[in-house]
Amino acid sequence: MNQELKTILGDKITITRAGKQVDIPVAHLKYKGNSKTYITWTIIKNSPLLWANDEDLYSEYLVDIDIYSDGNYLDIEKHIKDLMKTNDFVWTEDSTEMHEDDTGLYHKTCTFGKERMI
């Protein structure tokens, strides 16, 4: 699971803003850089869905992708949703829009799920 997400998201995503390519840093669990706009991801659940002969055969895992930004993040959100859909994840929900008082950053969480054979 971790390796799949590292392959999909890497250490940055690139979006186009006002005709220019912009790199957005991506980190697992916690971002330690200096950018005011960044993404973190966390696997929040891994649940078995199908069992046979005392073995787990099929599971679903959920991942939260958190977007932090000092400005408009809607283009980042759209890019993330397109990227995850392209990689067979299903968007399950978004958090409410948040503002982190301690950092001054806007924050939104998008949750995705994927079923897999074990």
Contact map, one row per residue, 1 for C-alpha under 8 A:
1111100000000000000000000000000000000000000000000000000000000000000000000000000000000000000000000000000000000000000000
1111110000000000000000000000000000000000001000000000000000000000000000000000000000000000000000000000000000000000000000
1111111000000000000000000000000000000000000000000000000000000000000000000000000000000000000000000000000000000000000000
1111111100000000000000000000000000000000000000000000000000000000000000000000000000000000000000000000000000000000000000
1111111111000000000000000000000000000000000000000000000000000000000000000000000000000000000000000000000000000000000000
0111111111100000000000000000000000000000000000000000000000000000000000000000000000000000000000000000000000000000000000
0011111111000000000000000000000000000000000000000000000000000000000000000000000000000000000000000000000000000000000000
0001111111000000000000000000000000000000000000000000000000000000000000000000000000110010000000000000000000000000000000
0000111111111000000000000100000000000000000000000000000000000000000000000000000000000000000000000000000000000000000000
0000111111111000000000000100000000000000000000000000000000000000000000000000000000000000000000000000000000000000000000
0000010011111000000000001110000000000000000000000000000000000000000000000000000000000000000000000000000000000000000000
0000000011111100000000111100000000000000000000000000000000000000000000000000000000000000000000000000000000000000000000
0000000011111110000000111100000000000000000000000000000000000000000000000000000000000000000000000000000000000000000000
0000000000011111000011110000000000000000000000000000000000000000000000000000000000000000000000000000000000000000000000
0000000000001111100011110000000000000000000000000000000000000000000000000011001000000000000000000000000000000000000000
0000000000000111111111000000000000000000000000000000000000000000000000000000000000000000000000000000000000000000000000
0000000000000011111111000000000000000000000000000000000000000000000000000000000000000000000000000000000000000000000000
0000000000000001111100000000000000000000000000000000000000000000000000000000000000000000000000000000000000000000000000
0000000000000001111110000000000000000000000000000000000000000000000000000000000000000000000000000000000000000000000000
0000000000000001111111000000000000000000000000000000000000000000000000000000000000000000000000000000000000000000000000
0000000000000111101111100000000000000000000000000000000000000000000000000000000000000000000000000000000000000000000000
0000000000000111100111110000000000000000000000000000000000000000000000000000000000000000000000000000000000000000000000
0000000000011110000011111000000000000000000000000000000000000000000000000000000000000000000000000000000000000000000000
0000000000011110000001111100000000001110000000000000000000000000000000000000000000000000000000000000000000000000000000
0000000000111000000000111110000000101110000000000000000000000000000000000000000000000000000000000000000000000000000000
0000000011111000000000011111001000000111100000000000000000000000000000000000000000000000000000000000000000000000000000
0000000000100000000000001111111000000011100000000000000000000000000000000000000000000000000000000000000000000000000000
0000000000000000000000000111111000000001110000000000000000000000000000000000000000000000000000000000000000000000000000
0000000000000000000000000011111000000001110000000000000000000000000000000000000000000000000000000000000000000000000000
0000000000000000000000000011111100000001000000000000000000000000000000000000000000000000000000000000000000000000000000
0000000000000000000000000111111110000111000000000000000000000000000000000000000000000000000000000000000000000000000000
0000000000000000000000000000011111000000000000000000000000000000000000000000000000000000000000000000000000000000000000
0000000000000000000000000000001111100000000000000000000000000000000000000000000000000000000000000000000000000000000000
0000000000000000000000000000000111110000000000000000000000000000000000000000000000000000000000000000000000000000000000
0000000000000000000000001000000011111100000000000000000000000000000000000000000000000000000000000000000000000000000000
0000000000000000000000000000000001111100000000000000000000000000000111000000000000000000000000000000000010000000000000
0000000000000000000000011000000000111110000000000000000000000000001111000000000000000000000000000000000000000000000000
0000000000000000000000011100001000111111000000000000000000000000001110000000000000000000000000000000000000000000000000
0000000000000000000000011110001000001111100000000000000000000000111100000000000000000000000000000000000000000000000000
0000000000000000000000000111111000000111110000000000000000000000111000000000000000000000000000000000000000000000000000
0000000000000000000000000111100000000011111000000000000000000011110000000000000000000000000000000000000000000000000000
0000000000000000000000000001100000000001111100000000000000000011100000000000000000000000000000000000000000000000000000
0100000000000000000000000000000000000000111111000000000000001111000000000000000000000000000000000000000000000000000000
0000000000000000000000000000000000000000011111000000000000001111000000000000000000000000000000000000000000000000000000
0000000000000000000000000000000000000000001111100000000000011110000000000000000000000000000000000000000000000000000000
0000000000000000000000000000000000000000001111110000000000111100000000000000000000000000000000000000000000000000000000
0000000000000000000000000000000000000000000011111000000000111000000000000000000000000000000000000000000000000000000000
0000000000000000000000000000000000000000000001111110000111110000000000000000000000000000000000000000000000000000000000
0000000000000000000000000000000000000000000000111110000111110000000000000000000000000000000000000000000000000000000000
0000000000000000000000000000000000000000000000011111000111100000000000000000000000000000000000000000000000000000000000
0000000000000000000000000000000000000000000000011111111111000000000000000000000000000000000000000000000000000000000000
0000000000000000000000000000000000000000000000000111111110000000000000000000000000000000000000000000000000000000000000
0000000000000000000000000000000000000000000000000011111000000000000000000000000000000000000000000000000000000000000000
0000000000000000000000000000000000000000000000000011111100000000000000000000000000000000000000000000000000000000000000
0000000000000000000000000000000000000000000000000011111110000000000000000000000000000000000000000000000000000000000000
0000000000000000000000000000000000000000000000011111011111100000000000000000000000000000000000000000000000000000000001
0000000000000000000000000000000000000000000000011111001111100000000000000000000000000000000000000000000000000000000011
0000000000000000000000000000000000000000000000011110000111110000000000000000000000000000000000000000000000000000001111
0000000000000000000000000000000000000000000001111100000111111000000000000000000000000000000000000000000000000000001111
0000000000000000000000000000000000000000000011111000000001111100000000000000000000000000000000000000000000000000111100
0000000000000000000000000000000000000000001111100000000000111110000000000000000000000000000000000000000000000000111000
0000000000000000000000000000000000000000001111000000000000011111000000000000000000000000000000000000000000000011110000
0000000000000000000000000000000000000000111110000000000000001111100000000000000000000000000000000000000000000011100000
0000000000000000000000000000000000000000111100000000000000000111110000000000000000000000000000000000000000001111000000
0000000000000000000000000000000000000011110000000000000000000011111000000000000000000000000000000000000000001110000000
0000000000000000000000000000000000000011100000000000000000000001111100000000000000000000000000000000000000111100000000
0000000000000000000000000000000000001111000000000000000000000000111110001001100000000000000000000000000001111000000000
0000000000000000000000000000000000011110000000000000000000000000011111001000000000000000000000000000000011110000000000
0000000000000000000000000000000000011100000000000000000000000000001111111000000000000000000000000000000011100000000000
0000000000000000000000000000000000011000000000000000000000000000000111110000000000000000000000000000000111000000000000
0000000000000000000000000000000000000000000000000000000000000000000011111000000000000000000000000000000011000000000000
0000000000000000000000000000000000000000000000000000000000000000000011111110000000000000000000000000000000000000000000
0000000000000000000000000000000000000000000000000000000000000000001110111111100000000000000000000000000000000000000000
0000000000000000000000000000000000000000000000000000000000000000000000011111110000000000000000000000000000000000000000
0000000000000010000000000000000000000000000000000000000000000000000000011111111000000000000000000000000000000000000000
0000000000000010000000000000000000000000000000000000000000000000001000001111111100000000000000000000000000000000000000
0000000000000000000000000000000000000000000000000000000000000000001000001111111110000000000000000000000000000100000000
0000000000000000000000000000000000000000000000000000000000000000000000000111111111000000000000000000000000000000000000
0000000000000010000000000000000000000000000000000000000000000000000000000011111111100000000000000000000000000000000000
0000000000000000000000000000000000000000000000000000000000000000000000000001111111110000000000000000000000000000000000
0000000000000000000000000000000000000000000000000000000000000000000000000000111111111000001000000000000000000000000000
0000000000000000000000000000000000000000000000000000000000000000000000000000011111111100000000000000000000000000000000
0000000100000000000000000000000000000000000000000000000000000000000000000000001111111110000000000000000000000000000000
0000000100000000000000000000000000000000000000000000000000000000000000000000000111111111111000000000000000000001000000
0000000000000000000000000000000000000000000000000000000000000000000000000000000011111111111000000000000000000000000000
0000000000000000000000000000000000000000000000000000000000000000000000000000000001111111100000000000000000000000000000
0000000100000000000000000000000000000000000000000000000000000000000000000000000000111111100000000000000000000000000000
0000000000000000000000000000000000000000000000000000000000000000000000000000000000011111110000000000000000000000010000
0000000000000000000000000000000000000000000000000000000000000000000000000000000000011111111000000000000000000001110000
0000000000000000000000000000000000000000000000000000000000000000000000000000000000011001111100000000000000000001110000
0000000000000000000000000000000000000000000000000000000000000000000000000000000010011000111110000000000000000111100000
0000000000000000000000000000000000000000000000000000000000000000000000000000000000000000011111000000000000000111100000
0000000000000000000000000000000000000000000000000000000000000000000000000000000000000000001111100000000000000111000000
0000000000000000000000000000000000000000000000000000000000000000000000000000000000000000000111110000000000011110000000
0000000000000000000000000000000000000000000000000000000000000000000000000000000000000000000011111000000000011100000000
0000000000000000000000000000000000000000000000000000000000000000000000000000000000000000000001111100000000011000000000
0000000000000000000000000000000000000000000000000000000000000000000000000000000000000000000000111110000001110000000000
0000000000000000000000000000000000000000000000000000000000000000000000000000000000000000000000011111000001110000000000
0000000000000000000000000000000000000000000000000000000000000000000000000000000000000000000000001111100111100000000000
0000000000000000000000000000000000000000000000000000000000000000000000000000000000000000000000000111111111100000000000
0000000000000000000000000000000000000000000000000000000000000000000000000000000000000000000000000011111110000000000000
0000000000000000000000000000000000000000000000000000000000000000000000000000000000000000000000000001111100000000000000
0000000000000000000000000000000000000000000000000000000000000000000000000000000000000000000000000001111110000000000000
0000000000000000000000000000000000000000000000000000000000000000000001000000000000000000000000000011111111000000000000
0000000000000000000000000000000000010000000000000000000000000000000111100000000000000000000000000011101111100000000000
0000000000000000000000000000000000000000000000000000000000000000001111100000000000000000000000001111000111110000000000
0000000000000000000000000000000000000000000000000000000000000000011110000000000000000000000000001111000011111000000000
0000000000000000000000000000000000000000000000000000000000000000011100000000000000000000000001111100000001111100000000
0000000000000000000000000000000000000000000000000000000000000001111000000000000000000000000001110000000000111110000000
0000000000000000000000000000000000000000000000000000000000000001110000000000100000000000001111100000000000011111000000
0000000000000000000000000000000000000000000000000000000000000111100000000000000000000000001111000000000000001111100000
0000000000000000000000000000000000000000000000000000000000000111000000000000000000010000111110000000000000000111110000
0000000000000000000000000000000000000000000000000000000000011110000000000000000000000000111100000000000000000011111000
0000000000000000000000000000000000000000000000000000000000011100000000000000000000000001110000000000000000000001111100
0000000000000000000000000000000000000000000000000000000001111000000000000000000000000000000000000000000000000000111110
0000000000000000000000000000000000000000000000000000000001110000000000000000000000000000000000000000000000000000011111
0000000000000000000000000000000000000000000000000000000011100000000000000000000000000000000000000000000000000000001111
0000000000000000000000000000000000000000000000000000000111100000000000000000000000000000000000000000000000000000000111
